[in-house]
């Protein structure tokens, strides 16, 4: 089972991505063709535009990845692709290409849950592999707290009841006239601002559970803005970002200390946020917890994380049926 090569494809939303991973740790290549420039003028992802561009880019990207890795297609031992969740029209491109390659090469195929990719991405390259831990997955579409016992065994501890954290960043950025995607734009402005200037709500911090809510925070910003005059954008970005980060950090630390797990992971696109990385690191040090942050290159949508999950499942004997369809609502925890 050693020295196996997996070629993985990710097309769950607007990023076309291909990766080739050897033996679960040696990432030979990870290619991502971003569509941000195509969707910026719309202020968000347009499914038809995304799927059309996936179709145009997928095979050239596979060819480029193979060349970059110095690998011939026939040398690949198995194929993986994102099965869901995501935009169905986008998922179908990568999933169909993945199954087609599997059939054409006569190699095994593994459909991967996109959220499991994010959840396990902090462990890519770790010789010990996935370990029992509390995992925070925070992105444009998801904000989840999970208990990881082992690969394939997860318990949902908390989730957002409305907007995901990344979605709240995008919506507030739009209110402020900042470009899409909103998270990086707010993060840049926040570095120049005072996070204590505006008192914004920390929703559900005292709720007694591990769920999240960011819709009220977004609404608070919307109602505050007409009352403001002068130069407030940097301070408002900093104050909003601080409110989101405080909730994410407090809930995550609460989960770890309550359950008694000493290992914490943070992944997903919002895990690139510099303030979140700073505050979760401080909080874990204070509580004596071990923190593993996803590499920024593996935080936004990518195929390396799909390849890693495929590796972990392949070596445990898992294979996907070729008549299994892509599922835009695929669950990580039933």
C-alpha positions in Angstrom: 0.0 0.0 0.0 3.0 2.3 0.2 4.1 4.8 -2.4 0.7 5.0 -4.0 -0.2 8.0 -6.3 -3.6 9.6 -6.2 -4.8 12.2 -8.7 -7.6 14.3 -7.1 -10.0 16.8 -8.6 -12.0 19.6 -6.8 -14.8 21.6 -8.5 -17.3 22.1 -5.7 -17.8 25.9 -6.3 -15.7 28.3 -8.4 -12.1 26.9 -8.0 -10.9 24.3 -10.5 -8.2 22.3 -8.7 -6.1 19.3 -9.3 -3.5 17.6 -7.0 -1.2 14.6 -7.1 -0.2 13.1 -3.8 2.2 10.3 -3.1 1.7 8.1 -0.1 -0.4 10.6 1.8 2.4 13.0 2.6 4.4 13.9 -0.5 2.4 16.5 -2.3 3.9 16.5 -5.8 1.7 19.2 -7.2 -1.4 21.2 -6.2 -2.9 23.4 -9.0 -5.7 25.8 -8.5 -7.3 27.9 -11.3 -9.2 30.7 -9.6 -12.4 32.2 -11.0 -12.5 35.2 -8.6 -11.9 37.7 -11.4 -14.9 36.3 -13.3 -17.3 36.5 -10.4 -16.2 39.8 -8.8 -18.4 41.9 -11.0 -21.4 40.0 -9.8 -20.5 40.2 -6.1 -20.6 36.4 -5.7 -20.4 33.1 -7.5 -22.7 32.6 -10.6 -23.2 28.8 -10.9 -23.5 28.8 -14.7 -20.3 30.9 -15.1 -18.5 28.6 -12.7 -19.5 25.3 -14.4 -18.7 26.6 -17.9 -15.2 27.6 -16.8 -14.7 24.3 -14.9 -15.4 22.5 -18.2 -12.9 24.7 -20.1 -10.1 24.5 -17.5 -10.3 21.0 -16.1 -8.4 19.0 -18.7 -5.6 21.5 -19.3 -5.2 21.7 -15.5 -4.9 17.9 -15.2 -2.3 17.9 -18.1 -0.4 20.7 -16.4 -0.5 18.9 -13.0 0.8 15.7 -14.4 3.7 17.5 -16.2 4.5 19.4 -13.0 4.6 16.2 -11.0 6.7 14.4 -13.6 4.0 11.7 -13.7 2.3 9.8 -16.5 -1.4 9.3 -16.2 -0.9 5.5 -16.4 1.3 5.7 -13.2 -1.6 7.0 -11.1 -2.9 4.3 -8.8 -6.4 5.7 -8.1 -8.6 8.7 -8.8 -10.4 11.0 -6.4 -12.9 13.8 -6.8 -15.2 15.9 -4.7 -18.7 14.4 -4.5 -20.3 17.2 -2.5 -21.5 19.4 -0.9 -21.4 22.3 -3.3 -23.0 23.7 -6.5 -24.4 20.7 -8.4 -23.4 22.0 -11.8 -19.8 22.6 -10.6 -19.6 19.3 -8.8 -20.7 17.4 -11.9 -17.8 18.5 -14.0 -15.0 17.3 -11.7 -16.9 14.2 -10.5 -17.7 13.1 -14.0 -14.2 13.6 -15.2 -12.9 11.7 -12.2 -15.2 8.7 -12.8 -14.3 8.8 -16.5 -10.6 8.6 -15.7 -11.2 5.8 -13.3 -13.1 3.8 -16.0 -10.6 4.6 -18.7 -7.6 3.7 -16.7 -9.2 0.7 -14.9 -8.2 2.3 -11.5 -10.2 2.6 -8.3 -12.3 5.8 -7.7 -13.0 7.6 -4.4 -15.7 10.3 -4.0 -14.7 12.7 -1.2 -16.8 14.9 1.0 -15.6 18.5 0.6 -16.1 19.2 4.3 -14.0 16.2 5.3 -11.3 17.6 3.0 -11.3 20.8 5.0 -11.6 19.0 8.3 -8.6 16.8 7.8 -6.4 19.3 5.8 -4.4 20.4 8.9 -3.0 16.9 9.1 -1.7 16.7 5.6 2.0 16.0 5.8 1.8 15.0 9.5 3.5 11.5 9.9 1.1 10.7 12.7 -2.0 11.4 10.5 -5.4 12.5 11.8 -5.7 12.5 15.6 -8.6 12.8 18.1 -9.3 16.5 18.2 -11.8 19.3 18.1 -12.1 20.7 14.5 -13.4 24.1 13.6 -14.3 24.3 9.9 -15.0 27.9 8.9 -15.6 29.0 5.3 -17.9 31.0 3.1 -20.5 28.3 3.2 -19.9 26.5 6.5 -19.2 27.2 10.1 -18.9 23.8 12.0 -17.4 22.5 15.2 -16.8 18.8 15.1 -15.2 16.1 17.3 -12.8 14.0 15.4 -12.3 10.5 16.8 -10.7 8.9 13.7 -11.0 9.1 9.9 -14.7 8.7 9.1 -15.8 9.0 12.7 -17.0 12.5 13.5 -19.5 14.1 15.9 -21.2 17.4 15.1 -20.9 19.6 18.1 -22.2 22.9 16.7 -23.0 24.7 13.4 -24.2 28.1 12.3 -27.9 28.6 12.5 -28.0 31.2 9.7 -25.1 32.9 7.9 -21.7 31.1 7.9 -18.8 33.3 9.1 -17.4 33.7 5.6 -20.8 34.6 4.3 -21.1 37.3 6.9 -17.7 38.7 5.9 -18.9 38.8 2.2 -22.2 40.6 3.1 -20.6 43.2 5.4 -17.9 43.8 2.8 -20.6 44.5 0.2 -22.3 46.9 2.6 -19.0 48.8 2.9 -18.4 48.8 -0.9 -15.4 46.4 -0.6 -14.6 43.9 -3.4 -15.6 40.2 -3.4 -14.4 38.0 -1.7 -15.1 40.0 1.4 -13.0 38.2 4.0 -9.5 39.2 2.7 -10.7 42.8 2.0 -12.0 43.2 5.6 -8.9 41.6 7.0 -6.7 44.1 5.2 -8.7 47.1 6.3 -9.0 45.8 9.9 -5.2 45.9 10.3 -5.5 49.7 10.1 -8.4 50.0 12.5 -9.4 50.0 16.1 -11.4 46.8 17.0 -12.7 48.5 20.2 -14.3 51.5 18.6 -17.7 50.0 17.9 -19.5 47.7 20.3 -21.0 44.9 18.2 -22.8 41.8 19.4 -21.2 38.5 20.1 -24.2 36.4 19.2 -24.8 33.1 21.1 -21.6 33.3 23.2 -23.8 32.6 26.3 -26.2 30.3 24.6 -25.1 27.2 26.5 -24.4 25.3 23.3 -21.8 25.3 20.6 -23.9 26.7 17.7 -23.1 29.9 15.9 -25.2 32.9 14.5 -23.8 35.7 12.5 -26.9 37.2 10.9 -27.6 39.5 13.8 -24.0 40.8 13.7 -24.4 41.6 10.0 -27.7 43.4 10.7 -26.1 45.4 13.5 -23.5 46.7 11.1 -26.2 47.6 8.5 -28.1 49.6 11.1 -25.0 51.3 12.4 -23.6 52.5 9.1 -26.1 55.3 8.4 -25.3 56.9 11.8 -21.6 57.1 11.1 -19.7 60.0 9.5 -16.2 60.7 8.6 -13.5 58.0 8.3 -14.9 54.9 9.9 -14.2 52.1 7.5 -11.1 50.6 9.0 -12.5 50.8 12.6 -15.7 49.2 11.5 -13.9 46.4 9.7 -11.7 45.8 12.7 -14.7 45.8 15.1 -16.8 43.5 12.9 -13.8 41.1 12.5 -13.1 41.1 16.2 -16.8 40.1 16.9 -16.7 37.2 14.5 -13.3 36.0 15.8 -14.3 36.3 19.4 -17.2 34.0 18.9 -15.3 31.4 16.9 -12.5 31.3 19.4 -14.6 31.1 22.5 -16.9 28.4 21.2 -13.9 26.3 20.0 -12.0 26.6 23.3 -15.2 25.8 25.2 -15.7 22.6 23.1 -12.1 21.4 23.7 -12.1 22.1 27.5 -15.6 20.7 28.0 -15.0 17.5 26.1 -11.4 17.1 27.4 -9.6 16.9 24.1 -6.2 18.6 24.0 -5.9 18.9 20.3 -7.6 21.7 18.2 -7.6 22.2 14.4 -8.8 25.1 12.4 -9.4 24.9 8.6 -11.5 26.4 5.8 -11.1 29.7 3.9 -11.7 31.9 6.9 -8.8 30.2 8.8 -6.6 32.4 6.6 -7.8 35.4 8.6 -4.8 36.8 10.4 -6.7 37.9 13.5 -8.4 34.5 13.9 -5.0 32.7 13.7 -3.5 35.1 16.2 -6.4 34.9 18.8 -6.9 31.1 18.5 -3.2 30.6 19.0 -3.2 32.8 22.1 -6.3 31.1 23.5 -4.8 27.6 23.0 -1.5 28.5 24.6 -3.4 29.9 27.6 -5.4 26.7 28.0 -2.5 24.4 27.3 -4.1 23.0 24.1 -2.2 21.9 21.0 -3.3 23.8 17.9 -2.9 22.7 14.3 -3.9 25.4 11.7 -4.4 24.4 8.1 -1.6 25.8 5.9 -3.0 28.9 4.1 -2.4 27.2 0.8 -4.7 24.4 1.9 -7.4 26.6 3.5 -9.4 27.8 0.5 -10.8 25.2 -1.9 -8.1 22.9 -3.2 -7.6 19.4 -4.5 -4.7 18.5 -2.1 -7.1 18.1 0.8 -9.3 15.9 -1.4 -6.3 13.8 -2.3 -5.4 13.5 1.4 -8.9 12.3 2.5 -8.8 9.8 -0.5 -5.5 8.5 0.7 -6.7 8.0 4.3 -9.9 6.2 3.0 -8.1 4.2 0.3 -5.7 2.6 2.8 -8.7 1.7 5.0 -10.2 -0.2 2.1 -12.8 2.3 1.0 -13.9 2.5 -2.6 -16.7 4.4 -4.3 -19.3 2.8 -6.6 -19.2 4.4 -10.1 -23.0 4.6 -10.2 -22.9 6.9 -7.1 -24.0 10.5 -8.1 -22.6 13.8 -7.0 -24.6 15.2 -4.1 -24.8 19.0 -3.6 -26.3 18.4 -0.1 -23.9 15.6 1.0 -23.7 15.3 4.8 -20.5 14.8 6.7 -22.3 13.6 9.8 -25.6 11.8 9.4 
